[in-house]
Structure formats: C-alpha cells, structure tokens
Amino acid sequence: MIVIGLTGSIGMGKSTVARMFAEEGAAVFDSDAAVHRLYAAGGAAVAAVEAAFPGVAKDGVIDRAALSARVVGDVDAIRRLEAIVHPLVRDAQIAFLAERRAAGARWAVLDIPLLFEGGGDALVDATVVVSAPAEVQRARVLARPGMTAEKFEAILERQMPDPEKRARADFIVDTGRSFEETRAAVRAVLDALPEPA
C-alpha cells in the first residue's frame, strides 16, 4: 500500500482534493474529522482538554468556539493543546493505515493540515501539497462564516508558508484552475506512484 500525505494551507482546496482522491479509489483519513471525534461526547480528548482549559467543555463536548477563543494567538496554549491532541490523532492514523493495509487498499491518503510542521511526513511514502494563488486563497478564506482578516493572519502564522511547502512536496496540485484540471492533477499523482509492494 502506498501512503500519501496530503497537506495545504487554509483555503487552498485540500478538502476538495481529498474528496477527489477518494473518488479515484484511495482510502482517505481526515485529520480534522478525527479531531471532531476526539472532541465529541465520549471523545478521548474531552477530559484532558477540559482539564487544560477549564470551561471549554459543555455537556461532555468540547465547544470549539470557546476553545478557539482560549488558544488563538497564544503560542503556549496552542502547544499545550497540540500535546494532548496530536498523539491521539497519530494513534488514529496508525490504526487507519493498519486497517486499510489489511483490507488490501492500494493507496491510503492521510489528510494532515500540519503535515510538515508536525513531522507527519515521516509516516508517508509521498507528499502532495494543495496550493493556489495567494489572492484566491485569501478570497476563499475570508468568504467563510465568522472569518476575519485577523483570524486568517493568525492561522497563517502557525502554518509553514506555501512556497516552503511546495518546495518540500513530491507533488503539487494547483486548485487555482478548473475542477477538471484539478481532478486530472490528482489522477496524475496516482499514475506517477509506484505499484504498491
């Protein structure tokens, strides 16, 4: 099985590209969805996150807006949160890969927003960076409900700059083009990968 690490800064179209990989037959692990499960009722992160940031859990569920208000712009708080959540997500990724390998999957995609920043690229055979022109990225992000220019800048500060991600990537999928061109780029990545051992 070939393991692909999929990443890209906010607003680059990573979710769309992940969906395209799934449509091409790849098994896709969504790290953001895994975090949502960890924060949900009965989630493995709820007690530890509440202990670290009292008052962010309501009815046994992490209130993401309350948590965000506590950590955005506070590097130490973000590090404390990541120290709780990242190992749990990594465990889920490893379990996912074992299940997919046992099921005979040809390709598995780990959709990891902070792939390079968190060292997740050590888990994969190839890295794919989803990218788009900066003005396209900005327009997409600022169109999101509740997003402000300040929030956008704070998120960008935590992420490796796009040019650096592109330089480290094995493949780049440019989403600043049409859906058809993006889909063709996804297919080209899969076609370029070696046959699974």
CYANA upper distance limits for C-alpha pairs under 8 A (distance plus 0.5 A):
  1 MET  CA    101 ARG  CA      6.73
  1 MET  CA    104 GLY  CA      7.92
  1 MET  CA    105 ALA  CA      6.62
  1 MET  CA    106 ARG  CA      5.35
  1 MET  CA    107 TRP  CA      5.96
  1 MET  CA    108 ALA  CA      7.55
  1 MET  CA    196 PRO  CA      5.24
  1 MET  CA    197 ALA  CA      7.03
  2 ILE  CA    106 ARG  CA      6.88
  2 ILE  CA    107 TRP  CA      5.34
  2 ILE  CA    108 ALA  CA      6.79
  2 ILE  CA    124 VAL  CA      8.38
  2 ILE  CA    125 ASP  CA      6.74
  2 ILE  CA    193 LEU  CA      8.36
  2 ILE  CA    194 PRO  CA      8.42
  2 ILE  CA    195 GLU  CA      8.29
  2 ILE  CA    196 PRO  CA      6.05
  3 VAL  CA    107 TRP  CA      6.44
  3 VAL  CA    108 ALA  CA      5.38
  3 VAL  CA    109 VAL  CA      6.35
  3 VAL  CA    110 LEU  CA      7.81
  3 VAL  CA    123 LEU  CA      8.25
  3 VAL  CA    124 VAL  CA      5.47
  3 VAL  CA    125 ASP  CA      5.72
  3 VAL  CA    126 ALA  CA      7.24
  4 ILE  CA    107 TRP  CA      7.79
  4 ILE  CA    108 ALA  CA      6.60
  4 ILE  CA    109 VAL  CA      5.14
  4 ILE  CA    110 LEU  CA      6.61
  4 ILE  CA    124 VAL  CA      6.02
  4 ILE  CA    125 ASP  CA      6.42
  4 ILE  CA    126 ALA  CA      5.50
  4 ILE  CA    127 THR  CA      6.22
  4 ILE  CA    128 VAL  CA      7.55
  5 GLY  CA    109 VAL  CA      6.38
  5 GLY  CA    110 LEU  CA      5.45
  5 GLY  CA    111 ASP  CA      6.75
  5 GLY  CA    112 ILE  CA      7.41
  5 GLY  CA    115 LEU  CA      7.57
  5 GLY  CA    120 GLY  CA      8.15
  5 GLY  CA    121 ASP  CA      6.89
  5 GLY  CA    123 LEU  CA      8.45
  5 GLY  CA    124 VAL  CA      6.16
  5 GLY  CA    125 ASP  CA      8.11
  5 GLY  CA    126 ALA  CA      6.67
  5 GLY  CA    127 THR  CA      5.13
  5 GLY  CA    128 VAL  CA      6.54
  6 LEU  CA     14 LYS  CA      8.07
  6 LEU  CA     18 ALA  CA      8.07
  6 LEU  CA    109 VAL  CA      7.06
  6 LEU  CA    110 LEU  CA      6.39
  6 LEU  CA    111 ASP  CA      5.22
  6 LEU  CA    112 ILE  CA      6.52
  6 LEU  CA    113 PRO  CA      8.23
  6 LEU  CA    115 LEU  CA      7.97
  6 LEU  CA    127 THR  CA      6.53
  6 LEU  CA    128 VAL  CA      5.37
  6 LEU  CA    129 VAL  CA      6.56
  6 LEU  CA    130 VAL  CA      7.96
  7 THR  CA     14 LYS  CA      7.15
  7 THR  CA    111 ASP  CA      6.63
  7 THR  CA    112 ILE  CA      5.94
  7 THR  CA    113 PRO  CA      5.60
  7 THR  CA    114 LEU  CA      7.37
  7 THR  CA    115 LEU  CA      6.48
  7 THR  CA    127 THR  CA      8.22
  7 THR  CA    128 VAL  CA      6.82
  7 THR  CA    129 VAL  CA      5.55
  7 THR  CA    130 VAL  CA      6.67
  8 GLY  CA     12 MET  CA      6.58
  8 GLY  CA     13 GLY  CA      8.25
  8 GLY  CA     14 LYS  CA      6.52
  8 GLY  CA    113 PRO  CA      6.62
  8 GLY  CA    114 LEU  CA      8.46
  8 GLY  CA    129 VAL  CA      5.74
  8 GLY  CA    130 VAL  CA      5.24
  8 GLY  CA    131 SER  CA      6.70
  8 GLY  CA    162 ASP  CA      7.98
  8 GLY  CA    165 LYS  CA      8.11
  9 SER  CA    113 PRO  CA      7.33
  9 SER  CA    130 VAL  CA      8.17
  9 SER  CA    131 SER  CA      7.97
  9 SER  CA    156 LEU  CA      7.99
  9 SER  CA    159 GLN  CA      7.15
  9 SER  CA    160 MET  CA      8.30
  9 SER  CA    161 PRO  CA      8.37
  9 SER  CA    162 ASP  CA      7.21
 10 ILE  CA    113 PRO  CA      8.49
 10 ILE  CA    137 GLN  CA      7.95
 10 ILE  CA    141 VAL  CA      7.60
 10 ILE  CA    155 ILE  CA      8.25
 10 ILE  CA    156 LEU  CA      8.06
 11 GLY  CA    137 GLN  CA      5.43
 11 GLY  CA    138 ARG  CA      7.61
 11 GLY  CA    140 ARG  CA      6.12
 11 GLY  CA    141 VAL  CA      5.69
 12 MET  CA    130 VAL  CA      6.51
 12 MET  CA    131 SER  CA      5.67
 12 MET  CA    132 ALA  CA      6.08
 12 MET  CA    137 GLN  CA      6.10
 12 MET  CA    175 THR  CA      7.32
 13 GLY  CA     17 VAL  CA      6.87
 13 GLY  CA    130 VAL  CA      7.11
 13 GLY  CA    131 SER  CA      7.89
 13 GLY  CA    132 ALA  CA      8.45
 13 GLY  CA    175 THR  CA      6.74
 14 LYS  CA     18 ALA  CA      6.54
 14 LYS  CA    111 ASP  CA      8.45
 14 LYS  CA    130 VAL  CA      6.24
 15 SER  CA     19 ARG  CA      6.73
 16 THR  CA     20 MET  CA      6.84
 17 VAL  CA     21 PHE  CA      6.77
 17 VAL  CA    130 VAL  CA      7.99
 17 VAL  CA    182 THR  CA      8.08
 17 VAL  CA    183 ARG  CA      8.14
 17 VAL  CA    186 VAL  CA      7.75
 18 ALA  CA     22 ALA  CA      6.84
 18 ALA  CA     28 VAL  CA      7.39
 18 ALA  CA    109 VAL  CA      8.27
 18 ALA  CA    111 ASP  CA      7.43
 19 ARG  CA     23 GLU  CA      6.70
 20 MET  CA     24 GLU  CA      6.75
 20 MET  CA    183 ARG  CA      6.90
 20 MET  CA    186 VAL  CA      7.48
 21 PHE  CA     25 GLY  CA      7.09
 21 PHE  CA     26 ALA  CA      6.00
 21 PHE  CA     27 ALA  CA      8.37
 21 PHE  CA     28 VAL  CA      7.95
 21 PHE  CA    109 VAL  CA      8.22
 21 PHE  CA    186 VAL  CA      7.05
 21 PHE  CA    187 ARG  CA      8.41
 22 ALA  CA     26 ALA  CA      5.24
 22 ALA  CA     27 ALA  CA      6.44
 22 ALA  CA     28 VAL  CA      6.62
 24 GLU  CA    187 ARG  CA      7.76
 25 GLY  CA    107 TRP  CA      8.20
 26 ALA  CA    105 ALA  CA      8.00
 26 ALA  CA    106 ARG  CA      7.60
 26 ALA  CA    107 TRP  CA      5.48
 26 ALA  CA    108 ALA  CA      6.00
 26 ALA  CA    109 VAL  CA      7.09
 27 ALA  CA    100 ARG  CA      7.75
 27 ALA  CA    105 ALA  CA      7.61
 27 ALA  CA    107 TRP  CA      6.85
 27 ALA  CA    108 ALA  CA      5.19
 27 ALA  CA    109 VAL  CA      6.52
 28 VAL  CA    108 ALA  CA      6.35
 28 VAL  CA    109 VAL  CA      5.12
 28 VAL  CA    110 LEU  CA      6.56
 28 VAL  CA    111 ASP  CA      7.44
 29 PHE  CA     93 GLN  CA      7.50
 29 PHE  CA     96 PHE  CA      7.68
 29 PHE  CA    108 ALA  CA      8.14
 29 PHE  CA    109 VAL  CA      6.57
 29 PHE  CA    110 LEU  CA      5.43
 29 PHE  CA    111 ASP  CA      6.31
 30 ASP  CA     34 ALA  CA      6.83
 30 ASP  CA    110 LEU  CA      7.13
 30 ASP  CA    111 ASP  CA      5.55
 30 ASP  CA    112 ILE  CA      7.60
 31 SER  CA     35 VAL  CA      6.82
 31 SER  CA     89 VAL  CA      7.31
 31 SER  CA     93 GLN  CA      8.49
 31 SER  CA    110 LEU  CA      7.89
 31 SER  CA    111 ASP  CA      6.36
 31 SER  CA    112 ILE  CA      6.05
 31 SER  CA    113 PRO  CA      8.07
 32 ASP  CA     36 HIS  CA      6.88
 32 ASP  CA    112 ILE  CA      8.24
 32 ASP  CA    113 PRO  CA      8.47
 33 ALA  CA     37 ARG  CA      6.86
 34 ALA  CA     38 LEU  CA      6.80
 34 ALA  CA     89 VAL  CA      6.97
 34 ALA  CA     92 ALA  CA      8.04
 35 VAL  CA     39 TYR  CA      6.74
 35 VAL  CA     85 VAL  CA      7.90
 35 VAL  CA     89 VAL  CA      7.40
 36 HIS  CA     40 ALA  CA      6.66
 37 ARG  CA     43 GLY  CA      6.40
 38 LEU  CA     42 GLY  CA      8.35
 38 LEU  CA     43 GLY  CA      4.64
 38 LEU  CA     44 ALA  CA      5.69
 38 LEU  CA     45 ALA  CA      5.59
 38 LEU  CA     46 VAL  CA      7.26
 38 LEU  CA     85 VAL  CA      8.49
 39 TYR  CA     43 GLY  CA      5.80
 39 TYR  CA     44 ALA  CA      7.86
 39 TYR  CA     45 ALA  CA      6.39
 39 TYR  CA     46 VAL  CA      5.91
 39 TYR  CA     61 VAL  CA      6.36
 39 TYR  CA     62 ILE  CA      5.56
 40 ALA  CA     46 VAL  CA      7.81
 40 ALA  CA     60 GLY  CA      8.00
 40 ALA  CA     61 VAL  CA      5.46
 40 ALA  CA     62 ILE  CA      7.05
 41 ALA  CA     46 VAL  CA      8.17
 41 ALA  CA     59 ASP  CA      8.38
 41 ALA  CA     60 GLY  CA      5.83
 41 ALA  CA     61 VAL  CA      5.44
 42 GLY  CA     46 VAL  CA      7.79
 42 GLY  CA     60 GLY  CA      7.64
 42 GLY  CA     61 VAL  CA      8.29
 43 GLY  CA     61 VAL  CA      8.40
 44 ALA  CA     88 LEU  CA      8.21
 45 ALA  CA     49 VAL  CA      6.41
 45 ALA  CA     84 ILE  CA      7.58
 45 ALA  CA     85 VAL  CA      7.05
 45 ALA  CA     88 LEU  CA      8.19
 46 VAL  CA     50 GLU  CA      6.55
 46 VAL  CA     57 ALA  CA      7.61
 46 VAL  CA     60 GLY  CA      7.47
 46 VAL  CA     61 VAL  CA      7.01
 46 VAL  CA     62 ILE  CA      6.62
 47 ALA  CA     51 ALA  CA      6.58
 48 ALA  CA     52 ALA  CA      6.71
 48 ALA  CA     84 ILE  CA      7.47
 49 VAL  CA     53 PHE  CA      6.42
 49 VAL  CA     54 PRO  CA      8.39
 49 VAL  CA     56 VAL  CA      8.32
 49 VAL  CA     62 ILE  CA      8.31
 49 VAL  CA     81 LEU  CA      7.41
 49 VAL  CA     84 ILE  CA      7.61
 50 GLU  CA     54 PRO  CA      5.43
 50 GLU  CA     55 GLY  CA      7.01
 50 GLU  CA     56 VAL  CA      6.38
 50 GLU  CA     57 ALA  CA      6.24
 50 GLU  CA     62 ILE  CA      8.05
 52 ALA  CA     80 ARG  CA      8.16
 52 ALA  CA     81 LEU  CA      8.27
 53 PHE  CA     67 LEU  CA      8.05
 53 PHE  CA     70 ARG  CA      8.11
 56 VAL  CA     62 ILE  CA      6.27
 56 VAL  CA     63 ASP  CA      6.07
 56 VAL  CA     64 ARG  CA      8.16
 56 VAL  CA     66 ALA  CA      6.01
 56 VAL  CA     67 LEU  CA      6.01
 57 ALA  CA     61 VAL  CA      5.72
 57 ALA  CA     62 ILE  CA      4.76
 57 ALA  CA     63 ASP  CA      6.14
 58 LYS  CA     62 ILE  CA      6.79
 58 LYS  CA     63 ASP  CA      6.87
 62 ILE  CA     67 LEU  CA      7.86
 63 ASP  CA     67 LEU  CA      6.68
 64 ARG  CA     68 SER  CA      6.40
 65 ALA  CA     69 ALA  CA      6.68
 66 ALA  CA     70 ARG  CA      6.93
 67 LEU  CA     71 VAL  CA      6.88
 68 SER  CA     72 VAL  CA      6.12
 70 ARG  CA     74 ASP  CA      8.37
 70 ARG  CA     77 ALA  CA      8.12
 71 VAL  CA     75 VAL  CA      8.02
 71 VAL  CA     77 ALA  CA      5.72
 71 VAL  CA     78 ILE  CA      6.02
 72 VAL  CA     78 ILE  CA      7.78
 72 VAL  CA    154 ALA  CA      7.67
 73 GLY  CA    154 ALA  CA      6.92
 74 ASP  CA     78 ILE  CA      6.74
 75 VAL  CA     79 ARG  CA      6.69
 76 ASP  CA     80 ARG  CA      6.74
 77 ALA  CA     81 LEU  CA      6.70
 78 ILE  CA     82 GLU  CA      6.56
 79 ARG  CA     83 ALA  CA      6.57
 80 ARG  CA     84 ILE  CA      7.16
 81 LEU  CA     85 VAL  CA      6.72
 82 GLU  CA     86 HIS  CA      5.80
 83 ALA  CA     87 PRO  CA      7.47
 84 ILE  CA     88 LEU  CA      7.73
 85 VAL  CA     89 VAL  CA      6.79
 86 HIS  CA     90 ARG  CA      6.56
 87 PRO  CA     91 ASP  CA      6.68
 88 LEU  CA     92 ALA  CA      6.88
 89 VAL  CA     93 GLN  CA      6.68
 90 ARG  CA     94 ILE  CA      6.72
 91 ASP  CA     95 ALA  CA      6.74
 92 ALA  CA     96 PHE  CA      6.57
 93 GLN  CA     97 LEU  CA      6.69
 93 GLN  CA    110 LEU  CA      7.86
 94 ILE  CA     98 ALA  CA      6.74
 95 ALA  CA     99 GLU  CA      6.71
 96 PHE  CA    100 ARG  CA      6.62
 97 LEU  CA    101 ARG  CA      6.43
 97 LEU  CA    108 ALA  CA      7.57
 98 ALA  CA    102 ALA  CA      6.60
 99 GLU  CA    103 ALA  CA      6.67
100 ARG  CA    104 GLY  CA      6.84
100 ARG  CA    105 ALA  CA      5.87
100 ARG  CA    108 ALA  CA      7.67
101 ARG  CA    105 ALA  CA      6.16
106 ARG  CA    196 PRO  CA      6.77
107 TRP  CA    196 PRO  CA      8.33
112 ILE  CA    120 GLY  CA      8.08
114 LEU  CA    118 GLY  CA      6.24
114 LEU  CA    120 GLY  CA      8.27
114 LEU  CA    159 GLN  CA      7.37
115 LEU  CA    119 GLY  CA      6.65
115 LEU  CA    120 GLY  CA      5.29
115 LEU  CA    121 ASP  CA      6.30
116 PHE  CA    120 GLY  CA      6.59
116 PHE  CA    121 ASP  CA      6.31
116 PHE  CA    160 MET  CA      8.27
116 PHE  CA    165 LYS  CA      8.14
117 GLU  CA    159 GLN  CA      7.82
117 GLU  CA    160 MET  CA      7.27
120 GLY  CA    124 VAL  CA      7.88
121 ASP  CA    126 ALA  CA      8.49
121 ASP  CA    127 THR  CA      7.46
126 ALA  CA    169 ALA  CA      8.48
126 ALA  CA    170 ASP  CA      6.48
126 ALA  CA    171 PHE  CA      8.35
127 THR  CA    169 ALA  CA      5.82
127 THR  CA    170 ASP  CA      5.63
127 THR  CA    171 PHE  CA      6.82
128 VAL  CA    169 ALA  CA      6.23
128 VAL  CA    170 ASP  CA      6.55
128 VAL  CA    171 PHE  CA      5.21
128 VAL  CA    172 ILE  CA      6.08
128 VAL  CA    173 VAL  CA      7.54
129 VAL  CA    165 LYS  CA      7.16
129 VAL  CA    166 ARG  CA      6.70
129 VAL  CA    169 ALA  CA      6.35
129 VAL  CA    170 ASP  CA      8.47
129 VAL  CA    171 PHE  CA      6.85
129 VAL  CA    172 ILE  CA      5.35
129 VAL  CA    173 VAL  CA      6.72
130 VAL  CA    172 ILE  CA      6.39
130 VAL  CA    173 VAL  CA      5.35
130 VAL  CA    174 ASP  CA      6.52
130 VAL  CA    175 THR  CA      7.37
131 SER  CA    162 ASP  CA      7.70
131 SER  CA    166 ARG  CA      8.31
131 SER  CA    172 ILE  CA      7.42
131 SER  CA    173 VAL  CA      6.69
131 SER  CA    174 ASP  CA      5.48
131 SER  CA    175 THR  CA      6.58
131 SER  CA    176 GLY  CA      8.01
132 ALA  CA    136 VAL  CA      6.89
132 ALA  CA    137 GLN  CA      6.77
132 ALA  CA    174 ASP  CA      5.93
132 ALA  CA    175 THR  CA      5.81
132 ALA  CA    176 GLY  CA      5.21
133 PRO  CA    137 GLN  CA      6.82
133 PRO  CA    176 GLY  CA      6.82
134 ALA  CA    138 ARG  CA      6.62
135 GLU  CA    139 ALA  CA      6.67
136 VAL  CA    140 ARG  CA      6.69
136 VAL  CA    176 GLY  CA      7.38
137 GLN  CA    141 VAL  CA      6.71
138 ARG  CA    142 LEU  CA      6.54
139 ALA  CA    143 ALA  CA      6.67
140 ARG  CA    144 ARG  CA      7.50
141 VAL  CA    147 MET  CA      7.56
141 VAL  CA    152 PHE  CA      7.72
142 LEU  CA    147 MET  CA      6.14
142 LEU  CA    148 THR  CA      6.81
142 LEU  CA    149 ALA  CA      7.35
142 LEU  CA    152 PHE  CA      8.06
143 ALA  CA    147 MET  CA      7.80
147 MET  CA    151 LYS  CA      6.84
147 MET  CA    152 PHE  CA      7.42
148 THR  CA    152 PHE  CA      6.66
149 ALA  CA    153 GLU  CA      6.68
150 GLU  CA    154 ALA  CA      6.72
151 LYS  CA    155 ILE  CA      6.73
152 PHE  CA    156 LEU  CA      6.72
153 GLU  CA    157 GLU  CA      6.69
154 ALA  CA    158 ARG  CA      7.35
155 ILE  CA    159 GLN  CA      7.17
156 LEU  CA    160 MET  CA      8.17
156 LEU  CA    161 PRO  CA      8.06
160 MET  CA    164 GLU  CA      7.12
160 MET  CA    165 LYS  CA      7.03
161 PRO  CA    165 LYS  CA      6.95
162 ASP  CA    166 ARG  CA      6.60
163 PRO  CA    167 ALA  CA      6.68
164 GLU  CA    168 ARG  CA      6.89
165 LYS  CA    169 ALA  CA      6.64
166 ARG  CA    172 ILE  CA      7.08
171 PHE  CA    189 VAL  CA      7.35
173 VAL  CA    182 THR  CA      7.13
173 VAL  CA    185 ALA  CA      6.44
173 VAL  CA    186 VAL  CA      7.37
174 ASP  CA    182 THR  CA      7.02
174 ASP  CA    185 ALA  CA      8.34
175 THR  CA    179 PHE  CA      8.05
175 THR  CA    182 THR  CA      6.24
177 ARG  CA    181 GLU  CA      6.72
177 ARG  CA    182 THR  CA      7.12
178 SER  CA    182 THR  CA      6.75
179 PHE  CA    183 ARG  CA      6.51
180 GLU  CA    184 ALA  CA      6.63
181 GLU  CA    185 ALA  CA      6.71
182 THR  CA    186 VAL  CA      6.89
183 ARG  CA    187 ARG  CA      6.79
184 ALA  CA    188 ALA  CA      6.58
185 ALA  CA    189 VAL  CA      6.83
186 VAL  CA    190 LEU  CA      7.10
187 ARG  CA    191 ASP  CA      6.64
188 ALA  CA    192 ALA  CA      6.58
189 VAL  CA    193 LEU  CA      6.98
